[in-house]
Amino acid sequence: MRIDDASITLFRWDDIPPAQYGDRNPAAGGSELGLLELRTDAGITGRAFLGASFRSARLDVEGLVRHLLPLLRGENPLEREKLFARLHGMRRAVTLRAIGCCDVALWDIAGQAAGLPLHALMGGFRRSIPAYASSSTLASEEAYPDQVHMLKAKGFRAYKIHPPKGGLEATIRVCHAVRKAAGDEMVLMIDPAGMFRFPDAVRLGRVLEELRFHWYEDPLSEDDLHNYPLLRQKIDVPILATEYASGGFEMMGSWIERGATDYLRGDVAVKGGLTPCLKAAHLAEAFAKTFEVHHGGNSWNNVAQLHLIMAIRNTEYFEVLLPEGAQKYGLLRDIEVDAEGLVHAWDAPGVGAEPDMDLIRAKTTAVLR
């Protein structure tokens, strides 16, 4: 089997609900996604999406077309390790998001060729997993407990806070209000998205201990390998870091060696594909750590990551980032949470998702080869 053609179709994503997650991902209002298609001489086409509501595919597509697609044409798509090494070797010229898009499409081909969903191809472990709802940065402190009540009624059993603007004291007030609204039975997490310096991170960590939070995600800046180990020594609530730490999956070894985090974190966009996420999950397992999978930025990535989650044993949750109108786009069918707060494995071969081609054709802005 050989890849004999490759293209990426850019298409508009209009009328995106305002959504922000700290100060790192400003609300866009409109964006562009890209549908990558790798066509083979066996009649199998591997697909993936590039881009997110807060990050247009235009920011990553030039390097993909100029540097990565030429590396794939004429190659056997089933030789994923060889191709991933080549793609990963282009990190000085392209983004990890572009590399991840290509890697997901290669896995899609492999699953279709084998007649297996990716979770089975990777070595399936489970058929369902709890989902947690992950807030945006909401407009008021009162909006957080209101959202918790609504989500509990829908069946969610876990909730993560992206804190409001207003700093440490506002965050502490929201944590208390959310625990009161959630009750003792609901699992709570928080992701300050690197907004705190060390002293305030310690203060908040002690509040989270008292309120029995499940994890404390990215309290410090992404690459603060000096203060993360010190923070772990000061508090007992588990720290979840490495989501946006510089580099690919290889840098996670340094975080483990330095004792800088309790759990590891990643997704196919920010770590460069399913291949490095699977490697990182196995690395974490070797050190008795969980590998929590971050939201993938678009609907196709999330389905691909659902397969990853079903295939590994050292992860606890599937992230549902809110509002859903800023996350779900471009598929005929998307992932849904059931009344018990669970998401379930998809069983069509490959990624098993179907792009909404009528929508994509109507919204196409460019086709690049």
Number of C-alpha atoms within 10 A of each C-alpha: 14 17 24 15 17 20 17 23 22 26 23 21 21 14 13 20 17 16 23 21 22 19 13 11 13 14 17 19 15 18 19 23 28 29 24 27 21 25 21 21 12 11 9 18 20 25 29 27 28 31 26 25 29 22 19 21 23 15 14 20 26 16 18 26 18 14 16 22 20 14 15 21 17 14 17 16 25 17 11 16 12 13 20 19 10 15 24 21 12 17 16 8 13 21 21 23 23 29 28 29 28 30 27 28 26 30 27 27 25 24 23 19 17 13 15 19 24 32 27 21 18 17 13 18 15 16 15 16 19 18 24 25 27 22 23 20 21 19 11 13 20 13 14 23 19 13 17 27 14 11 18 18 10 14 15 23 21 23 24 25 24 21 27 21 16 10 13 18 12 14 20 17 12 21 25 16 17 26 20 13 17 21 10 11 9 17 18 25 22 23 21 24 22 20 19 17 13 15 11 15 23 19 15 19 25 15 16 25 16 10 17 15 20 20 22 26 24 25 25 21 19 16 15 14 17 10 17 25 18 14 20 18 12 14 18 14 20 19 22 24 29 23 22 18 21 14 14 21 24 14 13 23 13 11 21 18 9 13 15 25 25 22 24 26 26 27 28 30 27 24 27 28 30 25 20 21 26 22 13 24 25 18 20 23 17 11 11 12 18 23 28 24 24 20 20 24 23 22 23 28 26 25 20 28 27 25 28 29 28 24 22 21 16 19 22 16 20 24 22 23 21 18 17 13 14 25 21 21 21 23 17 12 13 14 18 12 19 14 12 12 19 18 22 18 22 21 17 14 21 29 31 20 23 13 19 13 14 10 16 20 13 10 17 18 14 11 13 15 14
